[in-house]
Amino acid sequence: MLAQLYAIFKDRRYLDRIDEWLAEGIFINEDGQFPERSRNYSAVENRAFIHLGDILNLPEFFDPLRKNLNATFYYMEQNGDLVPLDSRRQDKYAPITITRFYHLYRYMAIREDNGFLPLWPIR
């Protein structure tokens, strides 16, 4: 959101606040999971990384996004549901489907010309 506000208003204070938050680092493990391990929350974080990467022209923000999308694929059941049981948030038992990630996979597939990322074809 701050990156979007910066894109509109060009107010340096938005960039300063972004820098403050990012000074803490991006927490993602070697398997591509954020500490909360929530599929719902990771979809939100992934959208934020797209905004940061695109709006601020910082391609390093696509690294955690890519890593998390690759990990998320392996949480998918045959029916498209994602396994939520390892979540540390209130959504631990809430069903979530891979379709919530569709635009994230599609965006990265197009951006990186990566045929693995679009899990289903657009027709």
PAVEXLUM-942918 format. One record per residue: residue number from 1; residue in three letters; x negated, y negated, z of N, C-alpha, C in turn. Coordinates in nm, 3 decimals. Layout:
<recs>
n: NUM | res: ala | n.east: X | n.north: Y | n.up: Z | ca.east: X | ca.north: Y | ca.up: Z | c.east: X | c.north: Y | c.up: Z
...
</recs>
This chain:
<recs>
n: 1 | res: met | n.east: -0.082 | n.north: 0.118 | n.up: 0.000 | ca.east: 0.000 | ca.north: 0.000 | ca.up: 0.000 | c.east: -0.087 | c.north: -0.126 | c.up: 0.000
n: 2 | res: leu | n.east: -0.192 | n.north: -0.126 | n.up: 0.080 | ca.east: -0.279 | ca.north: -0.244 | ca.up: 0.083 | c.east: -0.346 | c.north: -0.267 | c.up: -0.052
n: 3 | res: ala | n.east: -0.383 | n.north: -0.160 | n.up: -0.119 | ca.east: -0.443 | ca.north: -0.175 | ca.up: -0.252 | c.east: -0.342 | c.north: -0.233 | c.up: -0.350
n: 4 | res: gln | n.east: -0.218 | n.north: -0.191 | n.up: -0.338 | ca.east: -0.114 | ca.north: -0.245 | ca.up: -0.426 | c.east: -0.091 | c.north: -0.393 | c.up: -0.396
n: 5 | res: leu | n.east: -0.089 | n.north: -0.429 | n.up: -0.268 | ca.east: -0.074 | ca.north: -0.570 | ca.up: -0.232 | c.east: -0.191 | c.north: -0.652 | c.up: -0.284
n: 6 | res: tyr | n.east: -0.311 | n.north: -0.596 | n.up: -0.273 | ca.east: -0.427 | ca.north: -0.667 | ca.up: -0.326 | c.east: -0.415 | c.north: -0.688 | c.up: -0.477
n: 7 | res: ala | n.east: -0.367 | n.north: -0.587 | n.up: -0.548 | ca.east: -0.351 | ca.north: -0.598 | ca.up: -0.693 | c.east: -0.255 | c.north: -0.711 | c.up: -0.730
n: 8 | res: ile | n.east: -0.156 | n.north: -0.733 | n.up: -0.647 | ca.east: -0.057 | ca.north: -0.836 | ca.up: -0.675 | c.east: -0.107 | c.north: -0.975 | c.up: -0.634
n: 9 | res: phe | n.east: -0.157 | n.north: -0.986 | n.up: -0.510 | ca.east: -0.188 | ca.north: -1.117 | ca.up: -0.454 | c.east: -0.335 | c.north: -1.155 | c.up: -0.458
n: 10 | res: lys | n.east: -0.423 | n.north: -1.060 | n.up: -0.484 | ca.east: -0.568 | ca.north: -1.086 | ca.up: -0.489 | c.east: -0.621 | c.north: -1.151 | c.up: -0.361
n: 11 | res: asp | n.east: -0.563 | n.north: -1.115 | n.up: -0.249 | ca.east: -0.603 | ca.north: -1.169 | ca.up: -0.120 | c.east: -0.711 | c.north: -1.079 | c.up: -0.060
n: 12 | res: arg | n.east: -0.828 | n.north: -1.133 | n.up: -0.040 | ca.east: -0.943 | ca.north: -1.057 | ca.up: 0.009 | c.east: -0.916 | c.north: -0.989 | c.up: 0.144
n: 13 | res: arg | n.east: -0.823 | n.north: -1.041 | n.up: 0.223 | ca.east: -0.792 | ca.north: -0.982 | ca.up: 0.354 | c.east: -0.742 | c.north: -0.838 | c.up: 0.339
n: 14 | res: tyr | n.east: -0.674 | n.north: -0.809 | n.up: 0.229 | ca.east: -0.629 | ca.north: -0.670 | ca.up: 0.207 | c.east: -0.748 | c.north: -0.578 | c.up: 0.187
n: 15 | res: leu | n.east: -0.846 | n.north: -0.622 | n.up: 0.111 | ca.east: -0.966 | ca.north: -0.541 | ca.up: 0.091 | c.east: -1.044 | c.north: -0.524 | c.up: 0.221
n: 16 | res: asp | n.east: -1.049 | n.north: -0.629 | n.up: 0.300 | ca.east: -1.119 | ca.north: -0.620 | ca.up: 0.429 | c.east: -1.053 | c.north: -0.516 | c.up: 0.519
n: 17 | res: arg | n.east: -0.921 | n.north: -0.515 | n.up: 0.520 | ca.east: -0.848 | ca.north: -0.418 | ca.up: 0.605 | c.east: -0.868 | c.north: -0.276 | c.up: 0.551
n: 18 | res: ile | n.east: -0.867 | n.north: -0.260 | n.up: 0.422 | ca.east: -0.895 | ca.north: -0.129 | ca.up: 0.362 | c.east: -1.033 | c.north: -0.082 | c.up: 0.406
n: 19 | res: asp | n.east: -1.131 | n.north: -0.171 | n.up: 0.399 | ca.east: -1.267 | ca.north: -0.136 | ca.up: 0.440 | c.east: -1.274 | c.north: -0.096 | c.up: 0.587
n: 20 | res: glu | n.east: -1.197 | n.north: -0.165 | n.up: 0.672 | ca.east: -1.194 | ca.north: -0.129 | ca.up: 0.814 | c.east: -1.144 | c.north: 0.014 | c.up: 0.833
n: 21 | res: trp | n.east: -1.034 | n.north: 0.049 | n.up: 0.766 | ca.east: -0.979 | ca.north: 0.183 | ca.up: 0.780 | c.east: -1.073 | c.north: 0.288 | c.up: 0.722
n: 22 | res: leu | n.east: -1.131 | n.north: 0.257 | n.up: 0.609 | ca.east: -1.217 | ca.north: 0.356 | ca.up: 0.543 | c.east: -1.352 | c.north: 0.372 | c.up: 0.612
n: 23 | res: ala | n.east: -1.389 | n.north: 0.276 | n.up: 0.698 | ca.east: -1.514 | ca.north: 0.287 | ca.up: 0.772 | c.east: -1.516 | c.north: 0.410 | c.up: 0.863
n: 24 | res: glu | n.east: -1.397 | n.north: 0.456 | n.up: 0.901 | ca.east: -1.387 | ca.north: 0.577 | ca.up: 0.983 | c.east: -1.418 | c.north: 0.703 | c.up: 0.903
n: 25 | res: gly | n.east: -1.412 | n.north: 0.694 | n.up: 0.773 | ca.east: -1.439 | ca.north: 0.808 | ca.up: 0.686 | c.east: -1.312 | c.north: 0.879 | c.up: 0.644
n: 26 | res: ile | n.east: -1.328 | n.north: 0.968 | n.up: 0.549 | ca.east: -1.219 | ca.north: 1.051 | ca.up: 0.501 | c.east: -1.240 | c.north: 1.189 | c.up: 0.559
n: 27 | res: phe | n.east: -1.143 | n.north: 1.235 | n.up: 0.634 | ca.east: -1.156 | ca.north: 1.363 | ca.up: 0.701 | c.east: -1.088 | c.north: 1.472 | c.up: 0.618
n: 28 | res: ile | n.east: -1.170 | n.north: 1.557 | n.up: 0.561 | ca.east: -1.122 | ca.north: 1.670 | ca.up: 0.482 | c.east: -1.225 | c.north: 1.781 | c.up: 0.501
n: 29 | res: asn | n.east: -1.179 | n.north: 1.903 | n.up: 0.524 | ca.east: -1.275 | ca.north: 2.010 | ca.up: 0.549 | c.east: -1.326 | c.north: 2.069 | c.up: 0.418
n: 30 | res: glu | n.east: -1.418 | n.north: 2.162 | n.up: 0.429 | ca.east: -1.480 | ca.north: 2.219 | ca.up: 0.308 | c.east: -1.381 | c.north: 2.299 | c.up: 0.225
n: 31 | res: asp | n.east: -1.268 | n.north: 2.339 | n.up: 0.286 | ca.east: -1.166 | ca.north: 2.412 | ca.up: 0.212 | c.east: -1.067 | c.north: 2.320 | c.up: 0.141
n: 32 | res: gly | n.east: -1.079 | n.north: 2.190 | n.up: 0.164 | ca.east: -0.991 | ca.north: 2.096 | ca.up: 0.097 | c.east: -0.866 | c.north: 2.060 | c.up: 0.177
n: 33 | res: gln | n.east: -0.868 | n.north: 2.085 | n.up: 0.308 | ca.east: -0.753 | ca.north: 2.052 | ca.up: 0.391 | c.east: -0.784 | c.north: 1.932 | c.up: 0.479
n: 34 | res: phe | n.east: -0.685 | n.north: 1.844 | n.up: 0.491 | ca.east: -0.694 | ca.north: 1.732 | ca.up: 0.583 | c.east: -0.668 | c.north: 1.787 | c.up: 0.724
n: 35 | res: pro | n.east: -0.712 | n.north: 1.718 | n.up: 0.829 | ca.east: -0.700 | ca.north: 1.772 | ca.up: 0.965 | c.east: -0.559 | c.north: 1.814 | c.up: 1.006
n: 36 | res: glu | n.east: -0.458 | n.north: 1.745 | n.up: 0.957 | ca.east: -0.320 | ca.north: 1.779 | ca.up: 0.995 | c.east: -0.272 | c.north: 1.908 | c.up: 0.929
n: 37 | res: arg | n.east: -0.335 | n.north: 1.944 | n.up: 0.817 | ca.east: -0.301 | ca.north: 2.063 | ca.up: 0.739 | c.east: -0.152 | c.north: 2.066 | c.up: 0.699
n: 38 | res: ser | n.east: -0.093 | n.north: 1.952 | n.up: 0.690 | ca.east: 0.048 | ca.north: 1.940 | ca.up: 0.653 | c.east: 0.058 | c.north: 1.918 | c.up: 0.503
n: 39 | res: arg | n.east: 0.136 | n.north: 2.000 | n.up: 0.435 | ca.east: 0.155 | ca.north: 1.981 | ca.up: 0.291 | c.east: 0.227 | c.north: 1.848 | c.up: 0.266
n: 40 | res: asn | n.east: 0.327 | n.north: 1.815 | n.up: 0.349 | ca.east: 0.397 | ca.north: 1.688 | ca.up: 0.333 | c.east: 0.301 | c.north: 1.570 | c.up: 0.346
n: 41 | res: tyr | n.east: 0.221 | n.north: 1.573 | n.up: 0.449 | ca.east: 0.129 | ca.north: 1.463 | ca.up: 0.475 | c.east: 0.020 | c.north: 1.456 | c.up: 0.368
n: 42 | res: ser | n.east: -0.026 | n.north: 1.570 | n.up: 0.320 | ca.east: -0.131 | ca.north: 1.566 | ca.up: 0.218 | c.east: -0.079 | c.north: 1.507 | c.up: 0.087
n: 43 | res: ala | n.east: 0.049 | n.north: 1.524 | n.up: 0.058 | ca.east: 0.105 | ca.north: 1.462 | ca.up: -0.062 | c.east: 0.099 | c.north: 1.309 | c.up: -0.049
n: 44 | res: val | n.east: 0.125 | n.north: 1.259 | n.up: 0.070 | ca.east: 0.118 | ca.north: 1.114 | ca.up: 0.095 | c.east: -0.026 | c.north: 1.066 | c.up: 0.083
n: 45 | res: glu | n.east: -0.119 | n.north: 1.139 | n.up: 0.145 | ca.east: -0.259 | ca.north: 1.101 | ca.up: 0.138 | c.east: -0.310 | c.north: 1.104 | c.up: -0.006
n: 46 | res: asn | n.east: -0.270 | n.north: 1.204 | n.up: -0.080 | ca.east: -0.315 | ca.north: 1.215 | ca.up: -0.219 | c.east: -0.267 | c.north: 1.098 | c.up: -0.304
n: 47 | res: arg | n.east: -0.143 | n.north: 1.054 | n.up: -0.280 | ca.east: -0.094 | ca.north: 0.936 | ca.up: -0.353 | c.east: -0.177 | c.north: 0.813 | c.up: -0.319
n: 48 | res: ala | n.east: -0.214 | n.north: 0.802 | n.up: -0.193 | ca.east: -0.296 | ca.north: 0.688 | ca.up: -0.150 | c.east: -0.433 | c.north: 0.690 | c.up: -0.219
n: 49 | res: phe | n.east: -0.491 | n.north: 0.809 | n.up: -0.235 | ca.east: -0.620 | ca.north: 0.819 | ca.up: -0.302 | c.east: -0.609 | c.north: 0.779 | c.up: -0.449
n: 50 | res: ile | n.east: -0.498 | n.north: 0.811 | n.up: -0.512 | ca.east: -0.478 | ca.north: 0.767 | ca.up: -0.650 | c.east: -0.475 | c.north: 0.615 | c.up: -0.657
n: 51 | res: his | n.east: -0.400 | n.north: 0.553 | n.up: -0.567 | ca.east: -0.392 | ca.north: 0.407 | ca.up: -0.566 | c.east: -0.529 | c.north: 0.345 | c.up: -0.541
n: 52 | res: leu | n.east: -0.601 | n.north: 0.397 | n.up: -0.444 | ca.east: -0.734 | ca.north: 0.343 | ca.up: -0.414 | c.east: -0.828 | c.north: 0.361 | c.up: -0.532
n: 53 | res: gly | n.east: -0.827 | n.north: 0.479 | n.up: -0.590 | ca.east: -0.915 | ca.north: 0.505 | ca.up: -0.703 | c.east: -0.885 | c.north: 0.419 | c.up: -0.824
n: 54 | res: asp | n.east: -0.757 | n.north: 0.408 | n.up: -0.856 | ca.east: -0.716 | ca.north: 0.331 | ca.up: -0.974 | c.east: -0.723 | c.north: 0.180 | c.up: -0.953
n: 55 | res: ile | n.east: -0.655 | n.north: 0.133 | n.up: -0.852 | ca.east: -0.642 | ca.north: -0.011 | ca.up: -0.832 | c.east: -0.776 | c.north: -0.076 | c.up: -0.799
n: 56 | res: leu | n.east: -0.855 | n.north: -0.009 | n.up: -0.714 | ca.east: -0.983 | ca.north: -0.067 | ca.up: -0.673 | c.east: -1.098 | c.north: -0.018 | c.up: -0.760
n: 57 | res: asn | n.east: -1.066 | n.north: 0.063 | n.up: -0.858 | ca.east: -1.167 | ca.north: 0.118 | ca.up: -0.949 | c.east: -1.281 | c.north: 0.186 | c.up: -0.872
n: 58 | res: leu | n.east: -1.240 | n.north: 0.276 | n.up: -0.783 | ca.east: -1.335 | ca.north: 0.351 | ca.up: -0.700 | c.east: -1.314 | c.north: 0.501 | c.up: -0.724
n: 59 | res: pro | n.east: -1.380 | n.north: 0.557 | n.up: -0.824 | ca.east: -1.355 | ca.north: 0.697 | ca.up: -0.861 | c.east: -1.389 | c.north: 0.798 | c.up: -0.752
n: 60 | res: glu | n.east: -1.466 | n.north: 0.760 | n.up: -0.650 | ca.east: -1.497 | ca.north: 0.855 | ca.up: -0.544 | c.east: -1.374 | c.north: 0.898 | c.up: -0.465
n: 61 | res: phe | n.east: -1.265 | n.north: 0.822 | n.up: -0.475 | ca.east: -1.142 | ca.north: 0.860 | ca.up: -0.406 | c.east: -1.069 | c.north: 0.973 | c.up: -0.475
n: 62 | res: phe | n.east: -1.110 | n.north: 1.008 | n.up: -0.593 | ca.east: -1.049 | ca.north: 1.122 | ca.up: -0.661 | c.east: -1.108 | c.north: 1.255 | c.up: -0.612
n: 63 | res: asp | n.east: -1.223 | n.north: 1.250 | n.up: -0.545 | ca.east: -1.285 | ca.north: 1.373 | ca.up: -0.495 | c.east: -1.200 | c.north: 1.444 | c.up: -0.390
n: 64 | res: pro | n.east: -1.157 | n.north: 1.375 | n.up: -0.281 | ca.east: -1.073 | ca.north: 1.446 | ca.up: -0.184 | c.east: -0.938 | c.north: 1.485 | c.up: -0.243
n: 65 | res: leu | n.east: -0.886 | n.north: 1.405 | n.up: -0.333 | ca.east: -0.760 | ca.north: 1.438 | ca.up: -0.401 | c.east: -0.775 | c.north: 1.568 | c.up: -0.478
n: 66 | res: arg | n.east: -0.878 | n.north: 1.576 | n.up: -0.558 | ca.east: -0.903 | ca.north: 1.695 | ca.up: -0.639 | c.east: -0.921 | c.north: 1.818 | c.up: -0.549
n: 67 | res: lys | n.east: -0.998 | n.north: 1.800 | n.up: -0.445 | ca.east: -1.027 | ca.north: 1.911 | ca.up: -0.353 | c.east: -0.898 | c.north: 1.960 | c.up: -0.285
n: 68 | res: asn | n.east: -0.813 | n.north: 1.867 | n.up: -0.242 | ca.east: -0.689 | ca.north: 1.905 | ca.up: -0.176 | c.east: -0.590 | c.north: 1.969 | c.up: -0.273
n: 69 | res: leu | n.east: -0.582 | n.north: 1.920 | n.up: -0.395 | ca.east: -0.492 | ca.north: 1.981 | ca.up: -0.493 | c.east: -0.535 | c.north: 2.123 | c.up: -0.525
n: 70 | res: asn | n.east: -0.663 | n.north: 2.144 | n.up: -0.537 | ca.east: -0.711 | ca.north: 2.280 | ca.up: -0.561 | c.east: -0.676 | c.north: 2.372 | c.up: -0.444
n: 71 | res: ala | n.east: -0.691 | n.north: 2.324 | n.up: -0.322 | ca.east: -0.657 | ca.north: 2.404 | ca.up: -0.204 | c.east: -0.507 | c.north: 2.430 | c.up: -0.196
n: 72 | res: thr | n.east: -0.428 | n.north: 2.328 | n.up: -0.224 | ca.east: -0.282 | ca.north: 2.340 | ca.up: -0.214 | c.east: -0.229 | c.north: 2.449 | c.up: -0.306
n: 73 | res: phe | n.east: -0.287 | n.north: 2.463 | n.up: -0.421 | ca.east: -0.244 | ca.north: 2.567 | ca.up: -0.516 | c.east: -0.244 | c.north: 2.704 | c.up: -0.450
n: 74 | res: tyr | n.east: -0.342 | n.north: 2.731 | n.up: -0.365 | ca.east: -0.354 | ca.north: 2.863 | ca.up: -0.303 | c.east: -0.260 | c.north: 2.882 | c.up: -0.185
n: 75 | res: tyr | n.east: -0.186 | n.north: 2.780 | n.up: -0.146 | ca.east: -0.083 | ca.north: 2.793 | ca.up: -0.044 | c.east: 0.054 | c.north: 2.824 | c.up: -0.105
n: 76 | res: met | n.east: 0.060 | n.north: 2.840 | n.up: -0.235 | ca.east: 0.186 | ca.north: 2.858 | ca.up: -0.305 | c.east: 0.228 | c.north: 3.004 | c.up: -0.308
n: 77 | res: glu | n.east: 0.355 | n.north: 3.027 | n.up: -0.271 | ca.east: 0.417 | ca.north: 3.158 | ca.up: -0.282 | c.east: 0.467 | c.north: 3.177 | c.up: -0.425
n: 78 | res: gln | n.east: 0.509 | n.north: 3.298 | n.up: -0.460 | ca.east: 0.556 | ca.north: 3.325 | ca.up: -0.596 | c.east: 0.675 | c.north: 3.240 | c.up: -0.636
n: 79 | res: asn | n.east: 0.758 | n.north: 3.200 | n.up: -0.540 | ca.east: 0.877 | ca.north: 3.120 | ca.up: -0.572 | c.east: 0.848 | c.north: 2.969 | c.up: -0.576
n: 80 | res: gly | n.east: 0.723 | n.north: 2.930 | n.up: -0.554 | ca.east: 0.686 | ca.north: 2.790 | ca.up: -0.559 | c.east: 0.685 | c.north: 2.722 | c.up: -0.423
n: 81 | res: asp | n.east: 0.730 | n.north: 2.791 | n.up: -0.319 | ca.east: 0.722 | ca.north: 2.734 | ca.up: -0.184 | c.east: 0.577 | c.north: 2.734 | c.up: -0.138
n: 82 | res: leu | n.east: 0.545 | n.north: 2.636 | n.up: -0.054 | ca.east: 0.412 | ca.north: 2.628 | ca.up: 0.004 | c.east: 0.415 | c.north: 2.677 | c.up: 0.148
n: 83 | res: val | n.east: 0.314 | n.north: 2.751 | n.up: 0.187 | ca.east: 0.305 | ca.north: 2.803 | ca.up: 0.323 | c.east: 0.277 | c.north: 2.686 | c.up: 0.418
n: 84 | res: pro | n.east: 0.367 | n.north: 2.660 | n.up: 0.516 | ca.east: 0.348 | ca.north: 2.545 | ca.up: 0.605 | c.east: 0.300 | c.north: 2.582 | c.up: 0.745
n: 85 | res: leu | n.east: 0.280 | n.north: 2.709 | n.up: 0.774 | ca.east: 0.261 | ca.north: 2.753 | ca.up: 0.912 | c.east: 0.135 | c.north: 2.703 | c.up: 0.980
n: 86 | res: asp | n.east: 0.037 | n.north: 2.660 | n.up: 0.905 | ca.east: -0.085 | ca.north: 2.611 | ca.up: 0.970 | c.east: -0.080 | c.north: 2.460 | c.up: 0.994
n: 87 | res: ser | n.east: 0.032 | n.north: 2.396 | n.up: 0.961 | ca.east: 0.045 | ca.north: 2.253 | ca.up: 0.982 | c.east: 0.037 | c.north: 2.218 | c.up: 1.130
n: 88 | res: arg | n.east: -0.024 | n.north: 2.104 | n.up: 1.158 | ca.east: -0.032 | ca.north: 2.054 | ca.up: 1.296 | c.east: 0.073 | c.north: 1.946 | c.up: 1.321
n: 89 | res: arg | n.east: 0.166 | n.north: 1.932 | n.up: 1.231 | ca.east: 0.267 | ca.north: 1.828 | ca.up: 1.243 | c.east: 0.404 | c.north: 1.892 | c.up: 1.262
n: 90 | res: gln | n.east: 0.506 | n.north: 1.808 | n.up: 1.274 | ca.east: 0.641 | ca.north: 1.854 | ca.up: 1.300 | c.east: 0.700 | c.north: 1.935 | c.up: 1.183
n: 91 | res: asp | n.east: 0.635 | n.north: 1.932 | n.up: 1.068 | ca.east: 0.688 | ca.north: 2.004 | ca.up: 0.951 | c.east: 0.639 | c.north: 2.149 | c.up: 0.944
n: 92 | res: lys | n.east: 0.588 | n.north: 2.200 | n.up: 1.053 | ca.east: 0.527 | ca.north: 2.333 | ca.up: 1.055 | c.east: 0.620 | c.north: 2.441 | c.up: 0.999
n: 93 | res: tyr | n.east: 0.748 | n.north: 2.430 | n.up: 1.027 | ca.east: 0.842 | ca.north: 2.534 | ca.up: 0.981 | c.east: 0.936 | c.north: 2.483 | c.up: 0.872
n: 94 | res: ala | n.east: 0.908 | n.north: 2.364 | n.up: 0.821 | ca.east: 0.994 | ca.north: 2.306 | ca.up: 0.718 | c.east: 0.950 | c.north: 2.353 | c.up: 0.580
n: 95 | res: pro | n.east: 1.042 | n.north: 2.397 | n.up: 0.499 | ca.east: 1.004 | ca.north: 2.440 | ca.up: 0.363 | c.east: 0.964 | c.north: 2.320 | c.up: 0.277
n: 96 | res: ile | n.east: 0.867 | n.north: 2.342 | n.up: 0.193 | ca.east: 0.825 | ca.north: 2.242 | ca.up: 0.095 | c.east: 0.788 | c.north: 2.317 | c.up: -0.032
n: 97 | res: thr | n.east: 0.819 | n.north: 2.259 | n.up: -0.142 | ca.east: 0.793 | ca.north: 2.324 | ca.up: -0.270 | c.east: 0.678 | c.north: 2.255 | c.up: -0.343
n: 98 | res: ile | n.east: 0.613 | n.north: 2.330 | n.up: -0.426 | ca.east: 0.501 | ca.north: 2.277 | ca.up: -0.505 | c.east: 0.546 | c.north: 2.164 | c.up: -0.597
n: 99 | res: thr | n.east: 0.674 | n.north: 2.159 | n.up: -0.628 | ca.east: 0.722 | ca.north: 2.053 | ca.up: -0.717 | c.east: 0.701 | c.north: 1.914 | c.up: -0.657
n: 100 | res: arg | n.east: 0.688 | n.north: 1.906 | n.up: -0.526 | ca.east: 0.659 | ca.north: 1.776 | ca.up: -0.464 | c.east: 0.522 | c.north: 1.723 | c.up: -0.508
n: 101 | res: phe | n.east: 0.437 | n.north: 1.812 | n.up: -0.554 | ca.east: 0.303 | ca.north: 1.776 | ca.up: -0.597 | c.east: 0.290 | c.north: 1.763 | c.up: -0.749
n: 102 | res: tyr | n.east: 0.399 | n.north: 1.785 | n.up: -0.818 | ca.east: 0.391 | ca.north: 1.791 | ca.up: -0.963 | c.east: 0.323 | c.north: 1.669 | c.up: -1.024
n: 103 | res: his | n.east: 0.370 | n.north: 1.550 | n.up: -0.988 | ca.east: 0.313 | ca.north: 1.429 | ca.up: -1.049 | c.east: 0.166 | c.north: 1.412 | c.up: -1.013
n: 104 | res: leu | n.east: 0.125 | n.north: 1.460 | n.up: -0.896 | ca.east: -0.017 | ca.north: 1.453 | ca.up: -0.858 | c.east: -0.102 | c.north: 1.545 | c.up: -0.945
n: 105 | res: tyr | n.east: -0.054 | n.north: 1.669 | n.up: -0.964 | ca.east: -0.126 | ca.north: 1.762 | ca.up: -1.051 | c.east: -0.129 | c.north: 1.711 | c.up: -1.195
n: 106 | res: arg | n.east: -0.016 | n.north: 1.662 | n.up: -1.240 | ca.east: -0.006 | ca.north: 1.615 | ca.up: -1.378 | c.east: -0.097 | c.north: 1.494 | c.up: -1.401
n: 107 | res: tyr | n.east: -0.096 | n.north: 1.402 | n.up: -1.308 | ca.east: -0.181 | ca.north: 1.284 | ca.up: -1.318 | c.east: -0.328 | c.north: 1.325 | c.up: -1.331
n: 108 | res: met | n.east: -0.372 | n.north: 1.413 | n.up: -1.242 | ca.east: -0.512 | ca.north: 1.454 | ca.up: -1.244 | c.east: -0.545 | c.north: 1.539 | c.up: -1.367
n: 109 | res: ala | n.east: -0.451 | n.north: 1.618 | n.up: -1.413 | ca.east: -0.474 | ca.north: 1.697 | ca.up: -1.534 | c.east: -0.500 | c.north: 1.607 | c.up: -1.653
n: 110 | res: ile | n.east: -0.421 | n.north: 1.502 | n.up: -1.665 | ca.east: -0.438 | ca.north: 1.408 | ca.up: -1.775 | c.east: -0.565 | c.north: 1.326 | c.up: -1.755
n: 111 | res: arg | n.east: -0.586 | n.north: 1.277 | n.up: -1.635 | ca.east: -0.702 | ca.north: 1.193 | ca.up: -1.607 | c.east: -0.833 | c.north: 1.267 | c.up: -1.631
n: 112 | res: glu | n.east: -0.837 | n.north: 1.394 | n.up: -1.594 | ca.east: -0.962 | ca.north: 1.469 | ca.up: -1.603 | c.east: -0.964 | c.north: 1.571 | c.up: -1.717
n: 113 | res: asp | n.east: -0.858 | n.north: 1.571 | n.up: -1.795 | ca.east: -0.848 | ca.north: 1.667 | ca.up: -1.906 | c.east: -0.876 | c.north: 1.809 | c.up: -1.855
n: 114 | res: asn | n.east: -0.805 | n.north: 1.844 | n.up: -1.747 | ca.east: -0.825 | ca.north: 1.971 | ca.up: -1.679 | c.east: -0.700 | c.north: 2.056 | c.up: -1.693
n: 115 | res: gly | n.east: -0.708 | n.north: 2.162 | n.up: -1.769 | ca.east: -0.595 | ca.north: 2.249 | ca.up: -1.795 | c.east: -0.549 | c.north: 2.330 | c.up: -1.676
n: 116 | res: phe | n.east: -0.631 | n.north: 2.343 | n.up: -1.571 | ca.east: -0.588 | ca.north: 2.417 | ca.up: -1.452 | c.east: -0.484 | c.north: 2.339 | c.up: -1.375
n: 117 | res: leu | n.east: -0.494 | n.north: 2.208 | n.up: -1.372 | ca.east: -0.412 | ca.north: 2.129 | ca.up: -1.283 | c.east: -0.263 | c.north: 2.124 | c.up: -1.317
n: 118 | res: pro | n.east: -0.222 | n.north: 2.118 | n.up: -1.444 | ca.east: -0.075 | ca.north: 2.122 | ca.up: -1.463 | c.east: -0.028 | c.north: 2.266 | c.up: -1.446
n: 119 | res: leu | n.east: 0.036 | n.north: 2.295 | n.up: -1.334 | ca.east: 0.073 | ca.north: 2.432 | ca.up: -1.303 | c.east: 0.183 | c.north: 2.484 | c.up: -1.393
n: 120 | res: trp | n.east: 0.256 | n.north: 2.394 | n.up: -1.456 | ca.east: 0.360 | ca.north: 2.434 | ca.up: -1.549 | c.east: 0.362 | c.north: 2.331 | c.up: -1.661
n: 121 | res: pro | n.east: 0.390 | n.north: 2.375 | n.up: -1.782 | ca.east: 0.385 | ca.north: 2.282 | ca.up: -1.896 | c.east: 0.504 | c.north: 2.186 | c.up: -1.899
n: 122 | res: ile | n.east: 0.479 | n.north: 2.068 | n.up: -1.952 | ca.east: 0.589 | ca.north: 1.973 | ca.up: -1.977 | c.east: 0.637 | c.north: 1.998 | c.up: -2.119
n: 123 | res: arg | n.east: 0.765 | n.north: 2.010 | n.up: -2.134 | ca.east: 0.824 | ca.north: 2.031 | ca.up: -2.266 | c.east: 0.930 | c.north: 1.926 | c.up: -2.291
</recs>
